[in-house]
Amino acid sequence: MNYAIRFPFGDVLRLRIGAVFLAVAALGIFVSGCNKSQATTATPVPEVVVATVEQRDVPVYSEWVGTLDGYVNAQIRPQVSGYIIKQNYTEGSLVRKGQVLFEIDPRPFTAALDRAKGDLAQAQAQLGKSTLDVERDTPLAEARAIAKSQLDNEVQAKLGARAAVESAKAAVEQAELNLEWTKVTSLVDGIAGIAQVQIGNLVGPNSVLTSVSQVEPIKAYFPISEREYVLVQKESNATSSKHTIRFFGNPVELILTDGSTYPQKGKILLADRQVDPNTGTIRLVAAFPNPGNILRPGQYGRVRVETSMKKGALLLPQSAVAQSQGSYQVAIVGSDHKVSMRRVKPGETVGTMWVIDEGLKPGEQVAAEGPQKLREGSLVTPKPVHHSGEGS
């Protein structure tokens, strides 16, 4: 239907001209929108931090769970029976060798000593009498003024009196020891534990009163498998770049349960004489300085020690390796700045670095961070980064 016939010719012309302008304007808006859309979809090339695959000889460390124990552990037991009347130390404090820790009621032992001294005096008196008898009757017997048998009996009596004196002296010494042992002393310098008895308890030689542990230095016991022991012995002469491995001479680190590394380094003292047939492990002993008695027996930690040297190892920052469903991969950035995803086989960690056993070549460029965010074939702008090596 043509509505133009209803209006004058001028009006029809103006309407048609207006429609043309509207069409041109709409076309301009459409073209402008297309240009904006194209400008929006043109994203810039992302910048990626890359690391160069390093190749060098690196020491390899092994860790084992260790248990701390006193360098010397002494159970404090009384050597006489009696009632505890005094505790002379503060539980958990440092005590010295010979320091009195407990006192046992000394009165029965004082009485026993007095009785032993009395017996000794009596024996000595008897010996004196027997000696006088022999001295008096010897010339009489020689002159046959008395029977020789009488002198013989007096000589035997003198010998018996002398033996009685020696026995009485021993009894006095034993009584003196028993009285001295009523003061129970520490056998070593160390930390005294909680008392296992209270004042008024009857104790004897089978009673444990407390324990004292020498903790400076302190020992760490840790088991390693028989196979590991054989391997570290074989590697004990490995050398690289003037670096010599000595398993029983290298410093040993202790990693505490909070993940921190104990500041004092220790050393391995010895290996046990045999492999445990039940576990297939051999127990090793290390010692660590313990100023301030910070470490205590019974604590756990991880003993870390250098066990071998890996020659020509390929190293990458740990952040450059992505793990997914048991596999590991890295993002290789080629000379054309394109990403290529590649599977690798990592080995030991060395500080913040990871030893890569398979999948890489020396000098290749790898995305140092966030490889899981990159895609195969994507274009990136590499940004080199310097990374450090072993760490501790």
For each residue, the residues with C-beta under 8 A, 3 or more apart:
1:
2: 5
3: 6 7
4: 7 12 15
5: 2
6: 3
7: 3 4 11 12 15
8: 11 12
9: 12 13
10: 13 14
11: 7 8 14 15
12: 4 7 8 9 15 16
13: 9 10 16 17
14: 10 11 17 18
15: 4 7 11 12 18 19
16: 12 13 19 20
17: 13 14 20 21
18: 14 15 21 22
19: 15 16 22 23
20: 16 17 23 24
21: 17 18 24 25
22: 18 19 25 26
23: 19 20 26 27
24: 20 21 27 28
25: 21 22 28 29
26: 22 23 29 30
27: 23 24 30 31
28: 24 25 31 32
29: 25 26 32 33
30: 26 27 33 34
31: 27 28 34 35
32: 28 29 35 36
33: 29 30 36 37
34: 30 31 37 38
35: 31 32 38 39
36: 32 33 39 40
37: 33 34 40 41
38: 34 35 41 42
39: 35 36 42
40: 36 37
41: 37 38
42: 38 39
43:
44:
45: 337 379 380 381
46: 378 380 381
47: 380 381 382 383
48: 331 333 339 367 374 380 381 382 383
49: 367 368 369 382 383 384 385
50: 333 365 366 367 368 382 383 384 385
51: 316 317 320 365 366 367 368 384 385 387
52: 363 364 365 366 384
53: 314 315 316 356 360 361 362 363 364 365 366
54: 314 315 316 353 362 389
55: 312 313 314 315 362
56: 312 313 315 389
57: 240 241 243 309 310 311 312 313
58: 309 310 313 315 350 353 355 389 390
59: 243 245 306 308 309 310 350 390
60: 306 307 308 309 310 348 350 355
61: 304 305 306 307 348 350
62: 224 228 232 304 305 307
63: 255 302 303 304
64: 222 223 224 302 303
65: 222 300 301 302 303
66: 220 221 222 254 286 300 301 302 303
67: 220 221 222 298 299 300
68: 218 219 220 221 295 296 297 298 299 300 301
69: 73 213 218 219 220 221 297 298
70: 73 190 191 213 214 215 218 219 297
71: 213 214 215 216 217 218 219 287
72: 188 190 213 214
73: 69 70 211 212 213 214 297
74: 186 187 188 190 211 212 213
75: 208 211
76: 101 102 184 186 187 208 209 210 211 212
77: 205 206 207 208 209
78: 81 82 102 104 181 184 203 204 205 207 209
79: 178 181 205
80: 104 109 178 181 182 204 205
81: 78 202 203 204 205
82: 78 104 105 108 109 182 202 203
83: 104 105 200 201 202 203
84: 87 102 103 104 197 198 199 200 201 203 209
85: 103 104 105 199 200
86: 102 103 199
87: 84 101 102 195 199
88: 99 100 101 102 103
89: 93 95 99 101 186 192
90: 93 192
91: 192 193 194 195 210
92: 191 192 193 194
93: 89 90 191 192
94: 189 190 191 192 293
95: 89 99 101 186 189 190 191 192 212
96: 99 186 189
97: 185 186 187 188 189
98: 185 186
99: 88 89 95 96 185 186
100: 88 103 183 184 185
101: 76 87 88 89 95 184 185 186 192 209 210
102: 76 78 84 86 87 88 183 184 195 197 209
103: 84 85 86 88 100 106 182 183 184
104: 78 80 82 83 84 85 181 182 183 184 203
105: 82 83 85 108 182
106: 103 109 110 179 182
107: 110 111
108: 82 105 111 112
109: 80 82 106 112 113 175 178 179 182
110: 106 107 113 114 179
111: 107 108 114 115
112: 108 109 115 116 175 178 179
113: 109 110 116 117 172 175 176 178 179
114: 110 111 117 118
115: 111 112 118 119 175
116: 112 113 119 120 168 171 172 174 175
117: 113 114 120 121 172 175
118: 114 115 121 122
119: 115 116 122 123 168 171
120: 116 117 123 124 165 168 169 171 172
121: 117 118 124 125
122: 118 119 125 126 168
123: 119 120 126 127 161 164 165 167 168
124: 120 121 127 128 165 168
125: 121 122 128 129
126: 122 123 129 130 161 164
127: 123 124 130 131 158 161 162 164 165
128: 124 125 131 132
129: 125 126 132 133 161
130: 126 127 133 134 154 157 158 160 161 162
131: 127 128 134 135 158 161
132: 128 129 135 136
133: 129 130 136 137 154 157 158
134: 130 131 137 138 151 154 155 158
135: 131 132 138
136: 132 133 140
137: 133 134 140 141 146 150 151 154
138: 134 135 141 142 151
139: 142 143
140: 136 137 143 145 146 151
141: 137 138 144 145 146 147 148 150 151
142: 138 139
143: 139 140
144: 141
145: 140 141
146: 137 140 141 150 151
147: 141 150 151
148: 141 151 152
149: 152 153
150: 137 141 146 147 153 154
151: 134 137 138 140 141 146 147 148 154 155
152: 148 149 155 156
153: 149 150 156 157
154: 130 133 134 137 150 151 157 158
155: 134 151 152 158 159
156: 152 153 159 160
157: 130 133 153 154 160 161
158: 127 130 131 133 134 154 155 161 162
159: 155 156 162 163
160: 130 156 157 163 164
161: 123 126 127 129 130 131 157 158 164 165
162: 127 130 158 159 165 166
163: 159 160 166 167
164: 123 126 127 160 161 167 168
165: 120 123 124 127 161 162 168 169
166: 162 163 169 170
167: 123 163 164 170 171
168: 116 119 120 122 123 124 164 165 171 172
169: 120 165 166 172 173
170: 166 167 173 174
171: 116 119 120 167 168 174 175
172: 113 116 117 120 168 169 175 176
173: 169 170 176 177
174: 116 170 171 177 178
175: 109 112 113 115 116 117 171 172 178 179
176: 113 172 173 179 180
177: 173 174 180 181
178: 79 80 109 112 113 174 175 181 182
179: 106 109 110 112 113 175 176 182
180: 176 177 183
181: 78 79 80 104 177 178 184
182: 80 82 103 104 105 106 109 178 179
183: 100 102 103 104 180
184: 76 78 100 101 102 103 104 181 209
185: 97 98 99 100 101
186: 74 76 89 95 96 97 98 99 101 189 190 192 212
187: 74 76 97 212
188: 72 74 97 212 214
189: 94 95 96 97 186 214
190: 70 72 74 94 95 186 212 213 214 215
191: 70 92 93 94 95 212 213 215 293 296
192: 89 90 91 92 93 94 95 101 186 210 211 212
193: 91 92 210 211 212 213
194: 91 92 210
195: 87 91 102 198 209 210
196: 207 208 209 210
197: 84 102 201 203 207 209
198: 84 195 201
199: 84 85 86 87
200: 83 84 85
201: 83 84 197 198 207
202: 81 82 83
203: 78 81 82 83 84 104 197 207 209
204: 78 80 81 207
205: 77 78 79 80 81
206: 77
207: 77 78 196 197 201 203 204
208: 75 76 77 196 211
209: 76 77 78 84 101 102 184 195 196 197 203
210: 76 91 101 192 193 194 195 196
211: 73 74 75 76 192 193 208
212: 73 74 76 95 186 187 188 190 191 192 193
213: 69 70 71 72 73 74 190 191 193 297
214: 70 71 72 73 188 189 190
215: 70 71 190 191 218 290 293 295 296 297
216: 71 289 290 291 293
217: 71 266 287 288 289 290
218: 68 69 70 71 215 287 288 290 295 296 297
219: 68 69 70 71 269 285 286 287
220: 66 67 68 69 252 254 266 285 286 287 288 301 303
221: 66 67 68 69 283 284 285
222: 64 65 66 67 283 284 286 303
223: 64 276 279 281 282 283 284
224: 62 64 228 229 232 281 282 284
225: 228 229 280 281
226: 229 230 275 280 281 282
227: 230 231
228: 62 224 225 231 232 307
229: 224 225 226 232 233 271 275 282
230: 226 227 233 234
231: 227 228 234 235 307 308
232: 62 224 228 229 235 236 247 307 308
233: 229 230 236 247
234: 230 231
235: 231 232 238 245 247 307 308 309
236: 232 233 245 246 247 248
237: 244 245
238: 235 244 245 308 309
239: 242 243 244 245 309
240: 57 243 309 311
241: 57
242: 239
243: 57 59 239 240 309
244: 237 238 239
245: 59 235 236 237 238 239 250 306 307 308 309
246: 236 249 250
247: 232 233 235 236 250 268 305 306 307
248: 236 268
249: 246 267 268
250: 245 246 247 267 268 305 306
251: 265 266 267 305
252: 220 265 266 267 268 286 288 303 304 305
253: 261 262 265 266 303 304 305 392
254: 66 220 261 262 264 266 288 301 302 303 304
255: 63 259 260 261 262 301 302 303 304
256: 259 260 261 262 299 301
257: 299 300 301
258:
259: 255 256
260: 255 256
261: 253 254 255 256 392
262: 253 254 255 256 288 295 301
263:
264: 254 288 289 290 291
265: 251 252 253 288
266: 217 220 251 252 253 254 286 287 288 289
267: 249 250 251 252 286 287
268: 247 248 249 250 252 271 284 285 286 305
269: 219 285 286 287
270: 284 285
271: 229 268 282 283 284 285
272: 282 283 284 285
273:
274: 282
275: 226 229 280 281 282
276: 223 279 280 281 282 283
277: 280
278:
279: 223 276
280: 225 226 275 276 277
281: 223 224 225 226 275 276
282: 223 224 226 229 271 272 274 275 276
283: 221 222 223 271 272 276
284: 221 222 223 224 268 270 271 272
285: 219 220 221 268 269 270 271 272
286: 66 219 220 222 252 266 267 268 269 303
287: 71 217 218 219 220 266 267 269
288: 217 218 220 252 254 262 264 265 266 295
289: 216 217 264 266
290: 215 216 217 218 264 293 294 295
291: 216 264 294
292:
293: 94 191 215 216 290 296
294: 290 291
295: 68 215 218 262 288 290 299
296: 68 191 215 218 293 299
297: 68 69 70 73 213 215 218
298: 67 68 69
299: 67 68 256 257 295 296
300: 65 66 67 68 257
301: 65 66 68 220 254 255 256 257 262
302: 63 64 65 66 254 255
303: 63 64 65 66 220 222 252 253 254 255 286
304: 61 62 63 252 253 254 255
305: 61 62 247 250 251 252 253 268
306: 59 60 61 245 247 250
307: 60 61 62 228 231 232 235 245 247
308: 59 60 231 232 235 238 245
309: 57 58 59 60 235 238 239 240 243 245
310: 57 58 59 60 313 347 348 355
311: 57 240
312: 55 56 57
313: 55 56 57 58 310 347 350 355
314: 53 54 55 355 356 357 360 361 362
315: 53 54 55 56 58 350 353 354 355 356 389
316: 51 53 54 320 321 330 353 354 356 360 366
317: 51 320 352 353 354 368 387
318: 321 349 352 353 354
319: 368 369 370
320: 51 316 317 330 331 354 366 367 368 369 371
321: 316 318 328 329 330 344 346 354 356 371
322: 328 329 330 331 371 372
323: 326 327 328
324: 327 329 372
325:
326: 323
327: 323 324 343
328: 321 322 323 343 344 345 346
329: 321 322 324 341 342 343 344 371
330: 316 320 321 322 341 342 344 359 360 366 367 371
331: 48 320 322 339 340 341 342 366 367 371 374
332: 339 340 341 342 364 365 366
333: 48 50 337 338 339 340 365 366 367 380 382
334: 337 338 339 340 365
335:
336:
337: 45 333 334 379 380 381 382
338: 333 334 377 378 379 380
339: 48 331 332 333 334 367 374 375 376 377 378 379 380
340: 331 332 333 334 376 377
341: 329 330 331 332 371 374 375 376
342: 329 330 331 332 359 360
343: 327 328 329 359
344: 321 328 329 330 356 358 359 360
345: 328 356 357 358 359
346: 321 328 354 355 356 357
347: 310 313 354 355 356 357
348: 60 61 310 354 355
349: 318 353 354 355
350: 58 59 60 61 313 315 353 354 355 389 390 391
351: 388 389 390 391 392
352: 317 318 387 388 391
353: 54 58 315 316 317 318 349 350 387 389 390 391
354: 315 316 317 318 320 321 346 347 348 349 350
355: 58 60 310 313 314 315 346 347 348 349 350
356: 53 314 315 316 321 344 345 346 347 359 360
357: 314 345 346 347
358: 344 345
359: 330 342 343 344 345 356
360: 53 314 316 330 342 344 356 364 366
361: 53 314 364
362: 53 54 55 314
363: 52 53
364: 52 53 332 360 361
365: 50 51 52 53 332 333 334 382
366: 50 51 52 53 316 320 330 331 332 333 360 371
367: 48 49 50 51 320 330 331 333 339 370 371 374 380
368: 49 50 51 317 319 320 385 387
369: 49 319 320
370: 319 367 373 374
371: 320 321 322 329 330 331 341 366 367 374
372: 322 324
373: 370
374: 48 331 339 341 367 370 371 378 380
375: 339 341 378
376: 339 340 341
377: 338 339 340
378: 46 338 339 374 375
379: 45 337 338 339
380: 45 46 47 48 333 337 338 339 367 374
381: 45 46 47 48 337
382: 47 48 49 50 333 337 365
383: 47 48 49 50
384: 49 50 51 52
385: 49 50 51 368
386:
387: 51 317 352 353 368
388: 351 352 391
389: 54 56 58 315 350 351 353
390: 58 59 350 351 353
391: 350 351 352 353 388
392: 253 261 351
